């Protein structure tokens, strides 16, 4: 397929056959609630790890 056939749109999906999203039947609001809860957990873990790394570096004399 050439650029002209695709209206000069250069998004890869037109050329490599991007998969169409499938609907798993779960309402979007539920999915977003679960995803944001998981993201919140990951942010908390990230903060905990960052603090632990900073503390270890400080103990080694490399305060950050």
N, C-alpha and C positions, 0 to 999 in steps of 0.2 A: 504494500500500500504506500502511496506517495503522500507527501504533505498536502497536495492539492485535494486529494480524495477525502482527507480528514479536515478540510477547512483550515489548513495551516495551524491546527492545534498540535502542540508538541508534547502533550502529556503521554507518558510511557504506556498507559493502559490501552491506548488506541493501537499501539503497535505490537505489544507483547501479550495481549490477551489477559488483562487483569481480571481476576475472579470477581464475580458479582457477590456482594455481601449476602449471606444467608440469614434469614430470620429464625432465631432459635425459639421464638414464641414468648420469651421473657419480656415483660414491659420495660421500656427504656428507663423509666423512673426507678424501677427496682434495680436494674443493672447499674445505673449511675450511683445509687445509694451504696451498693456493694463495692463498686470500684473506688468511690471516695473514702469509704471506711478502710479499705485495704491500703489506699494511698496514705491515709492518716497514720496507720500502723507503721508503714514504711518510713514516713517522715520521723516518727518517734524513734525508730530503730536507728535511722541515720544520725539523729542528734545524739543518741546514746553512744554510738560508735565514734562520732566526731569528738565527743568529750573524752572518751577513753584514750583515743589516739593523742589528743592534745595533752592529757595528763601524763601519758607515757613519754612523750617528747619532752615535756617540762622536767620530768624526773631525770631524763638523760642530759639535761642542760640545753635543750633546744626549744625554749619557750616560743610558742607561736602566738 
